[in-house]
């Protein structure tokens, strides 16, 4: 039973990072994300690759909250499957 719980936790972590990456990538490639990067460049800021991937605090927290909920759903489904055997 412990192995199933460990694998369920790994699944939840994988879901969290996948959902977060999807949300972040979608935003950065959207017109609004591109406009934000262009605005930062126009302000005279030299942007490194990491700066261009920065979302800002509000969007980071929002994407994190959505990702956590997705991973909780995946974990719940996984554990329910383990205990219903």
FENNORLIN-V339885 format. One record per residue. N is the residue number from 1. RES is the residue in one small letter. SS is DSSP state (~ for helix, > for strand, _ for the rest). OMEGA is omega as a letter, one per 30 degrees, with the letter a starting at -180 (NA if undefined). D_LAST is the distance of its C-alpha to the last C-alpha in Angstrom with 1 decimal. Layout:
N_RES_SS_OMEGA_D_LAST, N_RES_SS_OMEGA_D_LAST
//
This chain:
1_x___a_10.4, 2_x_~_l_13.9, 3_x_~_l_14.1, 4_x_~_l_11.3, 5_x_~_l_13.3, 6_x_~_a_16.5, 7_x_~_l_15.6, 8_x_~_l_14.6, 9_x_~_l_18.0, 10_x_~_l_19.8, 11_x_~_a_18.5, 12_x_~_l_19.9, 13_x_~_l_23.1, 14_x_~_l_23.5, 15_x_~_l_23.1, 16_x_~_a_25.6, 17_x_~_l_28.2, 18_x_~_l_27.8, 19_x_~_l_28.3, 20_x_~_l_31.2, 21_x_~_l_32.9, 22_x_~_l_32.7, 23_x_~_a_34.2, 24_x_~_a_36.9, 25_x_~_l_37.8, 26_x_~_l_38.1, 27_x_~_a_40.4, 28_x_~_l_42.5, 29_x___l_43.2, 30_x___l_43.9, 31_x_~_a_47.6, 32_x_~_l_47.1, 33_x_~_l_45.8, 34_x_~_l_48.6, 35_x_~_l_51.1, 36_x_~_l_50.0, 37_x_~_l_50.5, 38_x_~_l_53.8, 39_x_~_l_54.9, 40_x_~_l_54.1, 41_x_~_a_56.2, 42_x_~_l_59.1, 43_x___l_59.2, 44_x___l_60.3, 45_x___l_57.1, 46_x___a_56.5, 47_x___l_52.8, 48_x___l_50.9, 49_x_~_l_47.7, 50_x_~_l_45.6, 51_x_~_a_47.7, 52_x_~_l_47.1, 53_x_~_a_43.3, 54_x___a_43.7, 55_x___a_42.3, 56_x___a_43.9, 57_x_~_a_42.4, 58_x_~_a_41.5, 59_x_~_l_39.8, 60_x_~_l_38.0, 61_x_~_l_36.6, 62_x_~_l_35.7, 63_x_~_l_33.9, 64_x_~_l_32.1, 65_x_~_l_30.9, 66_x_~_a_29.6, 67_x_~_l_27.8, 68_x_~_l_26.2, 69_x_~_l_24.9, 70_x_~_l_23.5, 71_x_~_l_21.7, 72_x_~_l_20.3, 73_x_~_l_18.9, 74_x_~_l_17.3, 75_x_~_l_16.0, 76_x_~_l_14.6, 77_x_~_a_12.8, 78_x_~_a_11.5, 79_x_~_l_10.3, 80_x_~_l_8.9, 81_x_~_l_6.7, 82_x_~_a_5.9, 83_x_~_l_5.5, 84_x___a_3.8, 85_x___NA_0.0
//
